[in-house]
């Protein structure tokens, strides 16, 4: 069962801390460099004890090399006097310190796990759906972060409601006054389905993503293949809204970033999840470029209305200690394979179900060995499109197609 301290802690004054979570997790990578001794100092520095021993040995050699002349009239060749060697000290045996083992990654039942919900409530709508569901697992000791995406159309048991898509659970938890609200209900479903407990949560309105990206001056994403996406038009029933990006590097403003993260009718939930993870990395990179940390007070004031969270100040400080030292290879992303989660038809509607629980477990056990989120979501609309390469005379093997969704 999800830890019940989730209940009742979502307060307005904590809303801005969600942004801190986002920036700490996605701007991780500012690594401090230990001070180094200059080459000149390294070459000339000699331990004082070594100098003292060397001086004493020299004095002893000079004193013993002075010849003594005897009282004799017949000159003779003086016999060579052996210079006594300085005494050799037997070094004391020392113990070689055994290095302490590097802690390995924890299981997802041992890490600190954060539920991230992305919602898009629209004016006049009485209900909302959760378009983005991610779990961020933080291993403080091993200094690793793992992110896995949960498809919004996953068919699950919703306590107090019955069977339904997991993207309904947040709204149901809020309207049915579930203890801890929607995030606690979603957390209970995730623990029951994936055996991953949740400890904290962040709920983000999509307008917050738009405003954050615009505040950073846009973000850059990279595609190996062109992206051609569509979604039902919000104001013209029966029509589609298109979104196209060419292969290569693309600078996205807030609205384009929202489409990049949410459109999926030409692909699916799996590929959309990968694009969402790449977008997190893109925001991280851009935040470092513009030194967003120095602008946090202004960003807080501008975006506080778009976030809700149960995080307290101490939670954020603990995250900061991890985030300061992380590099790209320490932030891993995963979307489930089509063996772990499969398509199904329920009452004429297409949904997703757990296909093989053992495969799900294996993929989650390997979360911290999954590829970096910086490498996610680059395949555009065609999984068989290879990344662009520069031909060379030595290139004799064909480029293999990119793998299906997964780590």
C-alpha positions as CSV (number, residue, x, y, z in Angstrom):
1,X,0.0,0.0,0.0
2,X,1.3,3.5,-0.8
3,X,2.8,5.4,2.1
4,X,-0.1,7.4,3.6
5,X,2.0,10.5,4.3
6,X,0.9,11.5,0.8
7,X,-2.4,12.5,2.3
8,X,-3.2,16.1,3.1
9,X,0.3,17.6,2.3
10,X,-0.5,19.2,-1.0
11,X,-0.5,22.9,0.0
12,X,-0.5,26.0,-2.2
13,X,2.7,27.3,-0.6
14,X,4.6,24.1,-1.7
15,X,3.5,24.4,-5.3
16,X,6.7,26.2,-6.4
17,X,8.8,23.4,-5.0
18,X,7.7,21.2,-7.8
19,X,9.7,23.4,-10.2
20,X,12.7,22.9,-7.9
21,X,12.3,19.2,-8.3
22,X,12.1,19.5,-12.0
23,X,15.2,21.7,-12.2
24,X,17.2,19.6,-9.8
25,X,16.4,16.4,-11.7
26,X,16.7,17.8,-15.2
27,X,19.6,20.2,-14.6
28,X,21.7,17.5,-12.9
29,X,25.1,17.5,-14.4
30,X,26.9,20.5,-12.9
31,X,29.9,18.5,-11.7
32,X,32.5,20.2,-9.5
33,X,36.2,19.6,-10.2
34,X,38.6,18.8,-7.4
35,X,41.4,21.3,-7.1
36,X,44.7,20.0,-8.7
37,X,48.3,20.8,-7.8
38,X,50.1,22.8,-10.5
39,X,52.7,20.8,-12.6
40,X,55.5,23.0,-11.3
41,X,54.6,22.5,-7.7
42,X,54.3,18.7,-8.3
43,X,57.8,18.6,-9.9
44,X,59.6,20.5,-7.1
45,X,57.8,19.5,-4.0
46,X,60.0,17.1,-1.9
47,X,59.0,15.8,1.6
48,X,61.0,17.4,4.4
49,X,62.0,14.1,5.9
50,X,63.7,13.0,2.7
51,X,65.8,16.2,2.6
52,X,67.0,15.6,6.2
53,X,68.1,12.1,5.6
54,X,69.9,13.0,2.4
55,X,71.9,15.8,4.2
56,X,73.0,13.5,7.0
57,X,74.3,10.9,4.6
58,X,76.4,13.4,2.7
59,X,78.1,14.7,5.8
60,X,79.0,11.2,6.9
61,X,80.6,10.4,3.5
62,X,82.7,13.6,3.5
63,X,84.1,12.9,7.0
64,X,85.1,9.4,6.3
65,X,86.8,10.3,3.0
66,X,89.6,12.4,4.7
67,X,93.0,10.4,4.6
68,X,95.3,10.2,7.6
69,X,99.1,10.5,6.8
70,X,101.5,8.4,9.0
71,X,105.1,9.5,10.1
72,X,107.2,7.7,7.5
73,X,109.9,8.9,5.1
74,X,109.1,6.4,2.4
75,X,106.1,7.5,0.5
76,X,103.7,4.7,0.0
77,X,100.5,4.5,-1.8
78,X,97.8,4.9,0.7
79,X,95.5,2.0,1.0
80,X,92.0,3.0,-0.2
81,X,89.7,3.5,2.7
82,X,86.3,2.0,2.3
83,X,83.5,4.4,2.8
84,X,81.0,2.8,5.2
85,X,77.6,2.5,3.8
86,X,74.8,4.1,5.7
87,X,72.7,1.7,7.8
88,X,69.8,0.3,6.0
89,X,66.6,0.5,7.9
90,X,64.1,-2.4,7.6
91,X,60.8,-0.9,6.6
92,X,57.9,-1.6,9.0
93,X,55.3,-3.8,7.4
94,X,52.2,-1.8,6.5
95,X,48.7,-3.0,5.8
96,X,47.3,-2.2,2.4
97,X,43.9,-0.6,2.9
98,X,41.1,-2.5,1.4
99,X,38.9,-0.1,-0.7
100,X,35.3,0.0,0.4
101,X,33.0,-1.5,-2.3
102,X,31.1,0.9,-4.5
103,X,27.4,0.5,-3.6
104,X,25.4,-1.2,-6.4
105,X,22.0,0.1,-7.6
106,X,19.2,-0.5,-5.2
107,X,15.9,-2.2,-6.1
108,X,12.9,0.0,-6.8
109,X,11.5,-1.0,-3.5
110,X,14.5,0.6,-1.8
111,X,14.9,3.8,-3.8
112,X,13.1,7.1,-3.2
113,X,10.4,7.2,-5.8
114,X,8.6,10.2,-7.2
115,X,5.3,10.1,-9.1
116,X,5.1,12.8,-11.9
117,X,1.7,13.5,-13.4
118,X,1.1,15.7,-16.4
119,X,-2.5,16.9,-16.8
120,X,-4.2,19.1,-19.4
121,X,-7.5,20.4,-17.9
122,X,-9.4,22.6,-20.4
123,X,-11.9,25.3,-19.8
124,X,-15.4,23.9,-19.4
125,X,-14.3,20.3,-19.0
126,X,-15.7,18.7,-15.9
127,X,-13.0,15.9,-15.9
128,X,-9.4,15.6,-16.9
129,X,-7.1,12.9,-18.1
130,X,-3.5,12.4,-17.1
131,X,-1.5,12.5,-20.3
132,X,1.9,11.9,-18.7
133,X,2.7,9.3,-16.0
134,X,6.3,8.8,-15.0
135,X,8.1,7.4,-12.0
136,X,11.4,9.0,-11.1
137,X,13.5,6.7,-8.9
138,X,16.5,8.2,-7.0
139,X,19.3,6.1,-5.6
140,X,21.0,8.6,-3.3
141,X,23.9,6.3,-2.3
142,X,24.8,5.1,-5.9
143,X,24.0,8.6,-7.3
144,X,21.7,7.2,-10.0
145,X,18.4,8.4,-11.3
146,X,16.0,6.2,-13.3
147,X,12.8,7.3,-15.0
148,X,10.2,4.9,-16.5
149,X,7.1,5.9,-18.3
150,X,3.7,4.3,-17.8
151,X,1.3,4.4,-20.9
152,X,-1.8,6.4,-20.2
153,X,-4.0,3.7,-21.8
154,X,-2.9,0.9,-19.5
155,X,-6.0,-1.0,-18.4
156,X,-5.9,-1.4,-14.6
157,X,-8.1,-2.0,-11.6
158,X,-8.9,1.4,-10.0
159,X,-10.0,0.9,-6.4
160,X,-13.5,2.1,-5.8
161,X,-14.2,2.5,-9.5
162,X,-13.5,-0.8,-11.3
163,X,-11.5,-1.4,-14.4
164,X,-10.4,1.6,-16.5
165,X,-7.5,3.3,-18.1
166,X,-4.8,4.5,-15.6
167,X,-5.2,8.0,-16.9
168,X,-8.6,8.2,-15.2
169,X,-7.3,7.4,-11.7
170,X,-6.0,10.9,-10.7
171,X,-9.4,12.5,-11.5
172,X,-11.3,9.7,-9.7
173,X,-9.1,10.0,-6.7
174,X,-9.8,13.7,-6.4
175,X,-13.5,13.6,-7.0
176,X,-14.1,10.5,-4.8
177,X,-12.1,12.0,-1.9
178,X,-9.7,9.1,-1.9
179,X,-7.3,9.5,1.1
180,X,-4.4,11.4,-0.3
181,X,-6.3,12.4,-3.4
182,X,-5.6,11.4,-7.0
183,X,-1.8,11.0,-6.6
184,X,-2.2,8.6,-3.8
185,X,-4.7,6.5,-5.8
186,X,-2.4,6.4,-8.8
187,X,0.4,5.5,-6.5
188,X,-1.5,2.6,-5.1
189,X,-2.3,1.3,-8.6
190,X,1.3,1.6,-9.6
191,X,2.5,-0.4,-6.5
192,X,-0.1,-3.1,-7.1
193,X,0.7,-3.3,-10.8
194,X,4.5,-2.8,-10.8
195,X,5.5,-3.5,-7.2
196,X,7.0,0.0,-7.0
197,X,6.1,2.1,-3.9
198,X,5.7,5.9,-4.3
199,X,6.9,8.3,-1.7
200,X,6.2,11.8,-3.2
201,X,4.4,13.3,-6.1
202,X,4.3,16.2,-8.5
203,X,1.3,17.2,-10.6
204,X,2.1,19.5,-13.5
205,X,-0.4,21.3,-15.8
206,X,0.8,21.2,-19.4
207,X,0.6,25.0,-19.5
208,X,3.4,24.9,-17.0
209,X,5.6,23.0,-19.5
210,X,4.8,25.6,-22.1
211,X,5.7,28.5,-19.8
212,X,8.9,26.9,-18.5
213,X,10.2,26.2,-22.0
214,X,9.4,29.7,-23.1
215,X,11.0,31.1,-20.0
216,X,14.2,29.3,-21.0
217,X,14.0,30.7,-24.5
218,X,13.2,27.3,-26.1
219,X,14.8,23.9,-26.0
220,X,16.6,21.8,-28.6
221,X,15.7,18.1,-29.5
222,X,17.4,15.8,-31.9
223,X,15.7,13.4,-34.3
224,X,17.3,10.7,-36.4
225,X,14.2,10.6,-38.6
226,X,11.5,13.1,-39.4
227,X,8.5,13.3,-37.0
228,X,5.0,13.5,-38.5
229,X,2.4,13.5,-35.7
230,X,-1.3,14.3,-35.5
231,X,-3.9,14.7,-32.8
232,X,-7.7,15.4,-32.8
233,X,-8.3,19.1,-33.4
234,X,-9.3,20.7,-30.1
235,X,-12.0,23.0,-31.7
236,X,-12.8,21.3,-35.1
237,X,-14.5,17.9,-34.5
238,X,-13.5,15.3,-37.1
239,X,-10.3,17.1,-38.1
240,X,-6.7,16.6,-37.2
241,X,-4.0,18.9,-35.9
242,X,-0.6,18.2,-37.5
243,X,2.8,18.5,-36.1
244,X,5.9,17.9,-38.2
245,X,9.6,18.1,-37.4
246,X,12.5,17.3,-39.8
247,X,15.4,15.0,-38.9
248,X,18.3,16.7,-37.1
249,X,18.3,19.4,-34.4
250,X,15.1,21.3,-33.8
251,X,14.6,24.3,-31.5
252,X,11.2,24.1,-29.9
253,X,9.2,26.9,-28.2
254,X,6.7,26.1,-25.4
255,X,3.8,25.1,-27.7
256,X,6.0,23.0,-29.9
257,X,7.5,21.3,-26.9
258,X,4.0,20.5,-25.6
259,X,3.1,18.9,-29.0
260,X,6.4,17.0,-29.0
261,X,5.5,15.5,-25.6
262,X,1.8,14.8,-26.1
263,X,0.9,14.0,-29.8
264,X,0.9,10.3,-30.5
265,X,-1.8,9.3,-33.1
266,X,0.8,8.5,-35.7
267,X,2.9,6.6,-33.3
268,X,1.9,5.3,-29.8
269,X,2.2,5.7,-26.1
270,X,5.6,4.0,-26.1
271,X,7.3,6.4,-28.5
272,X,5.6,9.4,-26.9
273,X,7.0,8.3,-23.6
274,X,10.5,8.3,-25.1
275,X,10.0,11.8,-26.5
276,X,8.9,13.0,-23.1
277,X,12.1,11.7,-21.6
278,X,14.3,13.3,-24.3
279,X,12.4,16.6,-23.6
280,X,13.4,16.4,-19.9
281,X,17.0,16.2,-21.0
282,X,16.6,19.0,-23.4
283,X,15.2,21.2,-20.6
284,X,18.1,20.2,-18.5
285,X,20.6,21.2,-21.2
286,X,18.9,24.5,-21.8
287,X,18.6,25.3,-18.1
288,X,22.4,24.9,-17.8
289,X,23.1,27.1,-20.8
290,X,21.0,30.1,-19.5
291,X,22.0,29.5,-15.8
292,X,18.4,29.0,-14.8
293,X,19.3,28.4,-11.1
294,X,20.1,32.1,-10.7
295,X,16.6,32.9,-12.1
296,X,14.6,30.6,-9.9
297,X,12.8,33.3,-7.9
298,X,11.4,34.8,-11.1
299,X,10.5,31.4,-12.5
300,X,8.8,30.4,-9.3
301,X,6.6,33.4,-9.3
302,X,5.7,32.9,-13.0
303,X,4.9,29.2,-12.8
304,X,3.8,28.5,-9.2
305,X,0.1,28.2,-10.4
306,X,0.9,25.3,-12.7
307,X,2.4,22.9,-10.1
308,X,1.2,20.9,-7.1
309,X,3.3,18.7,-4.9
310,X,3.7,17.2,-1.4
311,X,7.4,17.9,-1.3
312,X,8.8,19.9,1.6
313,X,11.9,22.0,1.8
314,X,14.1,19.2,3.3
315,X,13.0,16.8,0.5
316,X,14.2,19.4,-2.1
317,X,17.5,19.9,-0.3
318,X,18.1,16.1,-0.3
319,X,17.4,16.0,-4.0
320,X,19.8,18.9,-4.6
321,X,22.6,16.9,-3.0
322,X,22.1,14.2,-5.6
323,X,21.5,16.5,-8.5
324,X,24.7,18.6,-8.1
325,X,27.0,15.7,-9.1
326,X,25.0,13.8,-11.8
327,X,26.2,13.4,-15.3
328,X,24.2,12.2,-18.4
329,X,25.2,8.6,-17.9
330,X,23.7,8.6,-14.4
331,X,20.2,9.5,-15.5
332,X,18.5,6.5,-17.2
333,X,15.2,6.3,-19.1
334,X,13.0,3.4,-20.0
335,X,9.8,2.7,-21.8
336,X,8.3,-0.8,-21.7
337,X,8.8,-3.2,-24.6
338,X,5.9,-4.6,-26.5
339,X,6.5,-7.9,-24.8
340,X,6.0,-6.4,-21.3
341,X,2.9,-4.4,-22.3
342,X,0.6,-5.4,-25.1
343,X,-2.4,-4.1,-27.0
344,X,-5.8,-5.4,-26.2
345,X,-9.5,-4.8,-27.2
346,X,-11.9,-4.0,-24.4
347,X,-15.6,-3.4,-25.4
348,X,-14.5,-2.2,-28.8
349,X,-11.8,0.2,-27.4
350,X,-8.1,-0.4,-27.9
351,X,-6.2,-0.3,-24.6
352,X,-2.9,-1.7,-23.2
353,X,-2.5,-4.5,-20.7
354,X,0.4,-6.1,-18.9
355,X,1.5,-8.8,-21.3
356,X,4.2,-10.7,-19.4
357,X,4.6,-9.8,-15.7
358,X,8.0,-11.5,-15.6
359,X,9.3,-9.3,-18.5
360,X,8.0,-6.2,-16.7
361,X,9.9,-7.2,-13.6
362,X,13.1,-7.8,-15.6
363,X,12.9,-4.5,-17.4
364,X,12.3,-2.6,-14.1
365,X,15.2,-4.5,-12.5
366,X,17.4,-3.2,-15.2
367,X,16.3,0.4,-15.0
368,X,19.6,1.8,-13.8
369,X,21.4,0.1,-16.7
370,X,19.0,1.5,-19.3
371,X,20.4,4.1,-21.7
372,X,20.5,7.8,-20.9
373,X,17.4,9.8,-21.3
374,X,19.5,12.0,-23.6
375,X,19.3,9.1,-26.1
376,X,15.6,8.6,-25.9
377,X,12.9,9.6,-28.4
378,X,15.2,10.3,-31.4
379,X,13.5,7.9,-34.0
380,X,10.8,10.3,-35.2
381,X,7.8,8.5,-36.8
382,X,9.7,5.5,-38.3
383,X,11.3,2.9,-36.1
384,X,13.2,1.5,-39.1
385,X,14.8,4.8,-40.1
386,X,18.5,4.6,-39.3
387,X,20.4,7.5,-37.8
388,X,22.2,9.7,-40.3
389,X,25.8,8.6,-40.9
390,X,28.7,10.2,-42.8
391,X,30.0,7.6,-45.4
392,X,33.7,6.7,-45.0
393,X,35.9,4.4,-47.1
394,X,36.1,2.0,-44.2
395,X,32.3,1.8,-43.8
396,X,31.5,-1.7,-45.2
397,X,28.6,-2.8,-43.1
398,X,25.0,-1.5,-43.5
399,X,23.5,0.5,-40.7
400,X,21.1,-1.6,-38.6
401,X,17.6,-0.3,-37.9
402,X,16.9,1.1,-34.5
403,X,15.3,-1.3,-32.0
404,X,11.6,-1.4,-31.0
405,X,10.6,0.6,-27.9
406,X,12.3,-0.4,-24.8
407,X,15.5,0.4,-23.0
